Every structure is written in structure tokens, then in C-alpha cells.
């Protein structure tokens, strides 16, 4: 009903206002600077102590902190339910463990938000019991106060939070979605994402697209009729894992109609992860 929209908006704004990242960081001596650097442990400690010890997702771009995601479990309805801080879902950070920059305005960090509007990508759930949180792709806002995303996503369906049933494979670089994997297994940043099917196997799961099964062939992701035996993958939350690692790479970020080959490991110049989004 449309009358619920204002309630949803107001609750989201109030939740957003309750997460003063800048103040929490400042209290720990972490302030914008063109010369100082910080560690992931310092930033996590400054934020998690205000959330009962629950860690957050830290997103960096070119070594500079530019986004923070907070996760919650929601008990009850959005209008009147209780938001309880929870640990993050998936990867902990795209930031290095040390040497993190926290840039002030005018030094590549953009402008600070002027209002507490609901953060992009925020979703919510209604449940009679706490739900498991999950995140959509991080926002790309850069500011002297890192952008804050609160996420309380729908409870997992019978397929679970990992790879199950049908979904898309989003490519994540520098903490943000940059295109997706298309049906042949290549990386594409224009057009529509392809659908994939995840099927449970003895030691994980396999993936297939409309073109055929998917496999790692010659160190690269390939899908199609040429694949004789599908590769068994595993997952770290919603991230695709091969041979125990969620790290993939490419020679560059494809643009226009160009498709990029996705390789396992980090031997190529552009690092990326592959994130499952259920349909």
C-alpha cells in the first residue's frame, strides 16, 4: 500500500542518522588527511565498538576509504520492528590491511553528503523473527565522510544465501559492481546480465548458462558447448570461489562492446571478485 511508503522512508532516514561514521572515526583519532594512513584494524575497531563488536564492510578505491556498509537483522515490520546490529555478509573489505588513506574534501574524495537521505541500494525485510542480512552492490559515493549503507535484506529463501537456483554473476571491482559475467563466461559492462543456474555437486556446485556448462579452462572462466566437464566451485558468502580463493582478475576493465576474459588468481592487472545475485 502506498501509505506505507512514508513510514519506510522515515524509518530508513532515522536509521541512517543513527550511524555517524565520521564522529565515530574522529573519536578514535581517525580524521581526513592527505598524509596520514590507517589500518583496517584501526577503522574496524573504531566502528565496531559502537555496534556491540559487530564488524562492517569497508570499501576502498585506489587505497582510499570511500564507503562503509552496516548490516542489521530485523525483527518485526519495518515500521515498528527492531533493527539489531549484525556482522557483515560476504567479504570483509576491499581495503588493504595497512596504508589506507582517508582523504578530505577536494583531494579526490568528492563532496560530503548534505542530507541524510536513504543510501542507494538499501533494502529491507519484514519478518516475525530476525532475518539474515545481505547486501546489494556497494554505492560509489566518495566523501570526506565515507558513504554509509545500511542493509537489511530479505530473509533467505529455500535456496539459501549462497549459490543455488538461478541468478546472475556480478563483477565487483574496487568495491562496486562493474558489469557482469555473460553467457559465454566473459566479462561485459554493457547490456543485460546473463542468467546462470547453480547446481549442487558432491564437492560444491556447478554453474551453467544458456550456452552450456561453465569451467575453468586454461586458467580462464569459460561457458559453452565446448566444456566437456563442468568445474565444481565453492562460495564465500555470495562470492564465487575457485580452488579456495575468491580472487579473479582480468587484463583491463572492458568497455563498449568489448568482452574481457576472466582469469583465476591475481596475475592480471585488474583484480575482481564475482558476486552471486539470486533471481
C-alpha positions as CSV (number, residue, x, y, z in Angstrom):
1,X,0.0,0.0,0.0
2,X,1.2,3.5,-0.8
3,X,0.6,4.7,2.7
4,X,3.5,2.5,3.9
5,X,6.0,4.4,1.7
6,X,6.4,7.4,4.0
7,X,6.8,5.0,7.0
8,X,9.5,3.1,5.1
9,X,11.3,6.3,4.1
10,X,11.2,7.8,7.6
11,X,12.4,4.7,9.2
12,X,15.3,4.4,6.7
13,X,16.3,8.0,7.3
14,X,16.3,7.6,11.0
15,X,18.4,4.5,10.8
16,X,20.8,6.3,8.6
17,X,21.1,9.2,11.0
18,X,21.9,6.8,13.8
19,X,25.2,5.8,12.1
20,X,27.5,8.8,12.5
21,X,30.6,7.3,10.9
22,X,32.6,10.5,10.8
23,X,32.1,11.1,14.5
24,X,32.9,7.5,15.4
25,X,36.1,7.6,13.4
26,X,37.1,11.0,14.8
27,X,36.7,9.8,18.4
28,X,39.4,7.2,17.6
29,X,41.7,9.8,16.1
30,X,40.9,8.8,12.5
31,X,40.4,12.0,10.6
32,X,40.6,13.1,7.0
33,X,44.2,13.8,5.9
34,X,46.3,14.0,2.8
35,X,49.3,12.4,4.5
36,X,48.1,10.1,7.4
37,X,47.3,6.5,6.7
38,X,45.3,4.0,8.8
39,X,44.9,0.2,9.1
40,X,41.8,-1.9,8.6
41,X,42.0,-3.0,12.2
42,X,42.0,0.6,13.5
43,X,39.0,1.5,11.4
44,X,37.1,-1.6,12.3
45,X,37.8,-1.2,16.0
46,X,36.6,2.5,15.9
47,X,33.3,1.5,14.3
48,X,32.5,-1.9,15.8
49,X,32.9,-0.7,19.3
50,X,29.7,1.4,18.7
51,X,27.9,-1.6,17.3
52,X,28.4,-4.2,20.0
53,X,31.5,-5.6,18.4
54,X,29.9,-6.3,15.0
55,X,32.2,-5.6,12.1
56,X,31.3,-3.6,9.0
57,X,32.2,-3.7,5.3
58,X,34.9,-1.3,4.3
59,X,35.2,-0.3,0.7
60,X,38.3,1.4,-0.8
61,X,39.1,2.8,-4.1
62,X,42.8,3.4,-5.1
63,X,43.7,2.7,-1.4
64,X,41.3,5.4,-0.1
65,X,38.3,4.7,2.2
66,X,35.1,5.7,0.4
67,X,32.3,3.6,1.7
68,X,31.1,1.8,4.9
69,X,28.3,-0.8,5.0
70,X,26.4,-1.6,8.2
71,X,24.4,-4.8,8.4
72,X,21.3,-5.5,10.6
73,X,18.9,-8.2,11.5
74,X,15.3,-7.0,11.5
75,X,12.7,-8.4,13.8
76,X,9.1,-7.4,13.0
77,X,7.9,-4.9,10.5
78,X,9.9,-2.1,9.0
79,X,7.7,0.5,10.6
80,X,7.8,-0.9,14.2
81,X,10.3,-3.7,14.2
82,X,13.7,-3.8,15.9
83,X,16.9,-3.3,14.0
84,X,19.7,-5.3,15.6
85,X,23.3,-4.8,14.6
86,X,24.8,-7.9,12.9
87,X,28.1,-8.9,11.3
88,X,28.6,-8.3,7.7
89,X,27.7,-10.8,5.0
90,X,30.4,-11.8,2.5
91,X,33.8,-10.2,2.0
92,X,35.0,-8.1,4.9
93,X,36.7,-5.4,2.8
94,X,38.2,-4.2,-0.4
95,X,40.7,-2.1,1.6
96,X,44.3,-3.1,2.2
97,X,45.2,-4.2,5.7
98,X,47.5,-1.2,6.1
99,X,48.2,2.2,4.4
100,X,44.5,3.2,4.0
101,X,44.0,6.8,3.1
102,X,41.1,8.8,4.4
103,X,41.1,11.9,2.2
104,X,39.5,15.3,3.0
105,X,37.2,17.1,0.5
106,X,38.9,18.5,-2.6
107,X,41.6,15.7,-2.6
108,X,39.8,13.1,-4.8
109,X,37.3,12.3,-2.1
110,X,34.4,14.2,-3.6
111,X,31.9,16.2,-1.5
112,X,30.3,15.2,1.7
113,X,26.6,14.3,1.7
114,X,24.4,17.3,2.6
115,X,21.4,15.3,3.8
116,X,20.6,12.1,5.4
117,X,18.6,10.7,2.5
118,X,18.3,6.9,2.4
119,X,21.5,5.4,1.0
120,X,21.4,3.9,-2.5
121,X,21.0,0.1,-2.6
122,X,19.2,-0.1,0.8
123,X,16.7,-2.9,1.0
124,X,14.5,-4.0,3.9
125,X,12.7,-7.1,5.2
126,X,9.6,-7.8,7.3
127,X,9.8,-10.9,9.4
128,X,8.4,-12.4,12.6
129,X,11.9,-13.4,13.5
130,X,15.3,-12.0,12.8
131,X,16.3,-12.3,9.1
132,X,19.8,-12.8,7.7
133,X,21.2,-9.7,6.1
134,X,22.7,-9.5,2.7
135,X,23.9,-6.7,0.5
136,X,23.3,-5.3,-2.9
137,X,26.3,-3.8,-4.7
138,X,28.0,-1.0,-2.8
139,X,27.4,2.6,-3.7
140,X,30.2,4.6,-5.3
141,X,29.8,7.8,-3.4
142,X,33.1,9.3,-2.3
143,X,33.2,11.8,0.5
144,X,35.3,13.1,3.4
145,X,32.9,11.0,5.5
146,X,32.7,7.6,3.8
147,X,29.3,6.8,2.4
148,X,27.2,4.8,4.8
149,X,25.0,1.9,3.6
150,X,22.6,0.2,5.9
151,X,21.3,-3.1,4.6
152,X,18.6,-5.4,5.9
153,X,17.7,-7.6,3.0
154,X,15.1,-10.2,2.6
155,X,15.3,-13.5,4.5
156,X,17.0,-16.3,2.5
157,X,14.6,-18.4,0.5
158,X,14.8,-22.1,0.4
159,X,17.8,-21.7,-1.9
160,X,19.8,-20.2,0.9
161,X,22.1,-17.2,0.8
162,X,24.7,-18.9,-1.4
163,X,24.8,-20.1,-4.9
164,X,21.5,-22.0,-5.6
165,X,18.9,-22.0,-8.3
166,X,19.1,-19.2,-10.8
167,X,21.0,-15.9,-10.6
168,X,23.4,-13.5,-12.2
169,X,27.2,-13.2,-11.7
170,X,28.1,-9.6,-10.9
171,X,31.7,-8.4,-11.3
172,X,32.9,-6.4,-8.3
173,X,36.0,-4.1,-8.7
174,X,37.1,-1.6,-6.1
175,X,34.0,-2.4,-4.0
176,X,31.5,-1.6,-6.7
177,X,29.7,-3.6,-9.4
178,X,31.2,-3.1,-12.8
179,X,29.2,-5.2,-15.3
180,X,28.7,-8.9,-15.0
181,X,29.6,-12.3,-16.5
182,X,27.7,-13.1,-19.7
183,X,26.6,-16.5,-21.0
184,X,30.0,-17.3,-22.6
185,X,31.8,-16.7,-19.3
186,X,33.4,-13.4,-20.3
187,X,33.1,-10.0,-18.5
188,X,30.8,-7.4,-20.1
189,X,30.0,-3.9,-18.8
190,X,27.2,-3.0,-21.3
191,X,23.8,-4.6,-21.8
192,X,21.9,-7.2,-19.8
193,X,23.4,-9.6,-17.4
194,X,23.1,-13.3,-18.3
195,X,21.2,-15.8,-16.2
196,X,23.1,-18.8,-14.7
197,X,22.0,-21.9,-12.9
198,X,23.8,-23.2,-9.8
199,X,23.5,-26.9,-9.3
200,X,24.8,-28.7,-6.2
201,X,27.6,-31.2,-6.8
202,X,29.5,-33.6,-4.5
203,X,32.1,-31.0,-3.6
204,X,30.3,-27.7,-4.1
205,X,28.3,-26.6,-7.0
206,X,28.5,-26.2,-10.8
207,X,27.4,-23.3,-13.0
208,X,25.7,-23.3,-16.4
209,X,24.3,-20.7,-18.8
210,X,22.1,-20.9,-21.8
211,X,25.3,-21.7,-23.8
212,X,26.3,-24.7,-21.6
213,X,28.3,-25.7,-18.6
214,X,30.9,-23.4,-17.1
215,X,34.5,-24.4,-16.3
216,X,38.0,-23.1,-15.7
217,X,39.9,-23.9,-18.9
218,X,43.5,-22.8,-19.3
219,X,43.1,-20.6,-16.2
220,X,40.1,-18.7,-17.6
221,X,36.4,-18.9,-17.0
222,X,34.5,-20.4,-20.0
223,X,30.9,-21.5,-20.5
224,X,29.6,-23.3,-23.6
225,X,29.2,-26.5,-25.5
226,X,33.0,-26.8,-25.7
227,X,33.1,-27.5,-22.0
228,X,33.4,-31.3,-21.5
229,X,33.3,-31.3,-17.7
230,X,31.8,-28.6,-15.5
231,X,34.1,-27.2,-12.8
232,X,33.0,-27.5,-9.2
233,X,33.1,-24.2,-7.4
234,X,32.5,-23.2,-3.8
235,X,31.4,-19.9,-2.1
236,X,32.5,-17.4,0.5
237,X,29.1,-15.9,1.3
238,X,27.9,-14.6,-2.1
239,X,31.3,-14.6,-3.7
240,X,32.4,-17.3,-6.2
241,X,35.4,-19.3,-5.0
242,X,37.7,-21.4,-7.1
243,X,40.4,-23.6,-5.6
244,X,40.0,-22.0,-2.2
245,X,40.2,-18.3,-3.4
246,X,37.6,-15.7,-4.4
247,X,40.2,-13.7,-6.3
248,X,39.9,-13.3,-10.0
249,X,41.5,-10.9,-12.5
250,X,41.4,-9.5,-16.0
251,X,43.8,-7.6,-18.2
252,X,41.6,-4.5,-18.1
253,X,38.0,-3.3,-17.5
254,X,36.1,-3.9,-20.8
255,X,34.2,-1.1,-22.3
256,X,31.6,-0.7,-25.0
257,X,31.1,-4.0,-26.9
258,X,34.4,-5.4,-25.7
259,X,34.3,-8.6,-23.6
260,X,37.0,-9.3,-21.1
261,X,38.5,-12.7,-20.3
262,X,38.3,-13.5,-16.5
263,X,41.2,-15.4,-15.1
264,X,41.7,-17.2,-11.8
265,X,44.1,-15.6,-9.3
266,X,45.5,-12.1,-9.3
267,X,48.2,-12.4,-12.0
268,X,46.5,-9.9,-14.3
269,X,46.3,-6.1,-13.8
270,X,42.6,-5.7,-12.8
271,X,41.6,-7.5,-9.7
272,X,37.9,-8.5,-9.2
273,X,35.5,-10.8,-7.4
274,X,32.4,-12.4,-8.8
275,X,29.2,-12.0,-6.7
276,X,26.1,-14.1,-7.0
277,X,22.7,-12.4,-7.1
278,X,19.8,-14.7,-6.9
279,X,16.8,-14.3,-9.1
